[in-house]
Amino acid sequence: MGSEAPVALITGSNRGSGFAIAAELYARGYRVFSLNRSVSGAEWLGERRCDLADPSASAAVVSAVLAEAGRLDVVVANAVDRVLDPIEKMSEEDWDRQLEINLSSVFRLVKHVLPALRRSRGLFVVMGSHAGSYYFEGGVAYSATKAALKALVETLLLEERNNGVRACLLAPGAISNLDGDDAPTKVSVESVGRCVASIVADWPHDLVVGELEFRPALLPTPPVTGIDRLLHV
């Protein structure tokens, strides 16, 4: 793939929906770079080992990617940590780590890539969740971080739209991210990949999708509790 190809940077692309997003963008001619805590070994992913739980980890890695790529057209903040404990049992360490990975690392990533996205008039995509609007037992940290991403993305859009930078929050419902999970009441990772790639590559550049939610086409049989509530949204 030539140096003139558009460049995508994705976090958490070693498996699941992140891998599917990366694969779709690669198939559409994007040169892909990835920030992953655990690397898959796929050469086309352009993986750089990076633990987003470490506040200092991403700056040097992103700088190295930009130096190699020479440009940056789209960033997809997909990495996530999720511990589903009730408030009574949630440890402070688990709370802090989820805030760092799910929220603060996205803020830092914006800071690192913003000059490059201004030059390319690029797009910053954040993978949110229905959990940011529809809460459930055991989801305090996960829901809190996903809800906060809405404010981050909207503020980024307000501040940077006139600089040519677009921002988009995607709020999916239940996704079949686990191996062997092909439940018809969840969205497949392949469908997530196609959705994100379409927004990135197919939609006109003179419009911006500030927020887009999507959900499974089928509903399970109630009643449900906990995170399975998201299956009924």
N, C-alpha and C positions, 0 to 999 in steps of 0.2 A: 504494500500500500504506500503510495507516494506521500512526500512531505506536504503536498498541496491538499491532501484530504482533510476534511474537518475533524476536529479533535474532541473527544468526550472523556471526561474524568468522572468516575463512578466510585462511590464508597460502598463496601460490603457486597462485592460482586462475585465472591467465590462460590456462591450457591444460591438456590432459591430464586426469588424474583429479581434480585440484583444480577445474578448470572444471566437470567432471561433478558433483562433490559440490555445488558452489555452485548449479548449475542445478537439481538435485533439491530442494535446500532452498528455493530461490526458488519452485519450482513448488508446494511444500507450504505456502506462505504466509509464509516467513521473509523478513525484511528483511536483505539480505546486504551486508556490508562486506568488503573484501579488502585485504590487504597484499601488493603485488606489486612486484617489481623492475622488470619491464616491464609496462606496462598494455595491456590489449586494446582499451580504448575502449568496452566494453559498459556502458551506463549503469546497468543493473540490478545489476552487480557491485559498485557502490559502491567503486571502486578508490581506494586511496591508494598513491602511489609510496613504496616502502620497500625498501631494500637490507639484508637481514638479515645480510649479511656485516659490516656496520658495527655494532659493539656499542651505539652510542648512537642508532641510527636509530629504533628502534621505540617508545621511551617517549613522545615527543611525538605520534607518529602515532596510537598507541592512545588517548592522552588525548583527542585531537581526535575520534576515532570515538565514544568514550564520551560526550563532551559533546553530539555531534549525535544519537546514537541514544537516549540517555537510559536505556538498559538493555543487558544482554548476557546471552543465554540459552545460547549454545553457541559454543565456540571449536574450530576444527579446524586443528591445526598440520600442514600438508601440505607446505610448502616444503622443497626438498631440493637439495643439490648432490652430484654423483657424478663422481669421477675414478677410473677403473679402471686404475691403474698398480701394478706389483709394488713391494714395499717398496724395493728397490734403486733404482728410478727415481722413486718418489713424491717430489715436491718438498716442502719444508717449507711453502711458501706454499699449495700445494694441500691439504696435511694441515690446516693451521690454518684455512683457509677452510671446509672441510667440517665441522670440529668446531664452528666458529662457527655456520654455517647449520643444520646437522642436529641439533645438540645444545644449544649455549649459547643460541641465540636462542629455543629452546623454553622453557628455564628462565626467561629474561627475560620472555617472553610470559606465562608463568604469573604471575610477580610483578606484571605490569602489570594483568592482568584479574581477579585473585583476589578483590578486594573486590566487583566487580560480579557475579561468579559466586556469591559467598556470598549476595548480596541476592536473586538470582533462583533460587537453588538449582539452578544450571546444570551444564553438562557440558563437560569439556575432553577433546577427542579428539586423539590423536596418531597420525599415520600412521607406523608402524614398517615392518618388512619381515621376510620369511623370512631375509634376509641377517643379521639379528641373532642367529640361531640356527644357520644353515647357512652355513658360510664357504666361500670360493672364492678361487682365485688372482686377485690383482689387486684384491681387495675390502677391503684392510686398513682404510682410513679409513671407507668406507661401512659395513662390518660393525661396526666398533668403535662408531660413533655410533649405529647402530640397536640394538645390544645395550645400550648405556647408557640408551637411552630407556625400556627396560623397568624399570630401577631408578628412573628419574625418575617415571614414571607410578605405579608401585606405591607409592612414598613419598608422592606427592601424594594418592593415594587414602587411605592410612593416616592422614595428617595432617588431611585436609579432609572426610572423609566425614561426620563428626558436625557439621560446619558447613554441610552441605547440598550440598557440591560433589562431583560424581561425576567420575571420570576413567576413560578407556578407551584402551587401546593396541590398535591394529589392526595385524596382521602379515600382509600379503598376500604371496602368491607372485608369479609373473611377471605384469606388467600390460602391456597393449599401449598404452603411452603415446606411441609414435612415430606420426607421421602416416602413414597407409597401412599400418600394421601390424595386420593382422586375423588373425594366426596363431591357430588353434583351440586351441593349447596355452598361450595366455595369456588372462587375464581382461580383458574389455573395460572401458574407462573408464566406460562407462554402467553396467555391473554394479557397479563400485566405488561410483559415485555413489548407486545405489539402496541398496546395503548400508549405507553410512554414514548416509544420510538415514533409513533405517528404524530404525537404532539411536538416532538423535537424536530422531525424531518419533513413532515407533510403540511403542517398548518402554516398559513401565511405569516410573514414576519411583520406585517402591519397591524396585527392584532395580538393581544396577550390574553392567555387563559390564567387569570389570577388564582382561581381555585376550581378544581374539578373533582367531584366524588363519583365513585362507581361502586357497584355492589353485585353480589351473585344474582343470577337470573332466577334461581329457585330458592324457596324457603324451606327450612326443616319443620318438623312437627314440634310445637311447643308442648310443655313448658321447658324453659332453660334458665340457667343462672350463670353467674361468672362471665368469663370472656365469651362464652357461647351466645350471650345476648347479642353480640355483633352479627351473628348469623340471621337475626330477625329484623335488622334495620333495612 
